[in-house]
Amino acid sequence: MDIRKIIREELKIVLGDTTISINVGDEILGGKFKNKKVKVKEIGTNEKGEVTINGTALLRFRIPKED
């Protein structure tokens, strides 16, 4: 069995499913310092299987705190 497949399966068990409540039309923070408001136009995936927002990886954004 491929070691990468084993590691992926183990990570799925440890991390579980993570849900993030971001919808089209929401405003999140992006940019170099993650301080500029960006409106979500599309949510998808790239060739690596990562979640993308407006064509950029999800981890390049920050979700603002609710007041």
Secondary structure as GFF3:
##gff-version 3
##sequence-region A 1 67
A	DSSP	alpha_helix	3	15	.	.	.	ID=ss1
A	DSSP	beta_strand	27	30	.	.	.	ID=ss2
A	DSSP	beta_strand	36	39	.	.	.	ID=ss3
A	DSSP	beta_strand	43	45	.	.	.	ID=ss4
A	DSSP	beta_strand	51	53	.	.	.	ID=ss5
A	DSSP	beta_strand	56	57	.	.	.	ID=ss6
A	DSSP	three_ten_helix	58	60	.	.	.	ID=ss7
###
